[in-house]
Amino acid sequence: MKTNLQEHLSFDQAKIVLERDEGEGKTLHLSGICIQGDIRNANQRVYSSKEIDRAVKTLNEQISGGYSVLGEVDHPQDLRINLDRVSHMITKMWMDGPNGYGKLKMLPTPMGQLVTTMLESGVKLGVSSRGSGEVDGSGNVNGFEIITVDVVAQPSAPGAYPTPVYEHLMNTQGGYQAFKVAQEVQGDKQAQRFIAESLKKVIQGLKS
């Protein structure tokens, strides 16, 4: 029987690289490991490189066929994609050794802009694969399918469930107000730049 599978990797574990397009939009991309193979992870599960390779090929076929694979900030306990929490889309995945890598394109949604601002301010965010598969008594995963890869906050300890990325902002003076304004002015580039600077100040306050 298939079950929902979620596997978290920190910024350093995922070896995340930030890239920007050279074009006018200068879209931010994240590249790194999305799922580790042939090792027992923090959830005591083992994904064989063969299972990951098959799942990666299936996802790439969907992308090549015109299907948009969207990801969220943090992630729910089910496999549904919540459009109001979407921050990015997966543009491609590939294998490197036993691991499945992915490239995530940040979108100009409220959540995408929030994540972009955090990353540009030096906040280290991780990634978390969301999929399904069957797990045997030894923790080996079979019939693995990747649904998406989400962006999540750095956990305080290995295996800790990630806190939603924006939780601290919501509890910080000015954070919630800045986030709500960002939602209301999505089409105004000048206003978005102002909001981005405001969020950076809030994030700097969290670091101090």
C-alpha positions, 0 to 999 in steps of 0.5 A: 500500500502506497504512503505519503513520503516527505524527506527534508534536506537542509541548505547544506545537505542539498548543496544548494546553489543560487543562480540568476537569469541574465535577462531583464527579469533576473529570475532566481533559480535554486539547484541542488540535491532533492532526494538522496539515494542508497543511504538510510536517511533521517526518517530511516528510509532507503531510496535506491538509486534505481527507484530515484532514477525512474521517478526522476525520468517520469517527472522529466517526461511530465515537464517535457510534455508541458505539465507545470510541476509546482512547489510550495513554501513548507508543505502539507501532509498530503500530496495536493498543491495549494495554489495560494502557497506556491513559490516555485516550479521545477524546471528539470531534474537529473541524476548525479551518482545515487542522488536526484538533483533538481532546478527550481525556478522562483515565481513572482507569487507572494510566497515566491517573492518572500522566499527570494527576499529571504535567500537574497538576505542570506537566509539558508532554506532547505528543500523537501521532496514530496511523493509516494511509495511503498515502504517495507519492514526494513525501510526500503522504498519501492514504487517511488513517485516524486510529486514535487519538491518544496522549499522549507526552513532550516530545521533546528535539529536533524529530522526535526519537522520544518517550521513554516518559512514565514512563521517568524515574519508573521510574529514580528512587528511589521512582518505580517503587514508587509506580507499582506501588502505584497499580496495586494500589489503583485502587479506593481513592480515599484511597490514590490521593490519597496516591499522587498526592502521592507522584508529585508529589514524585517529579516535582518531584525530576526538575525540580530 
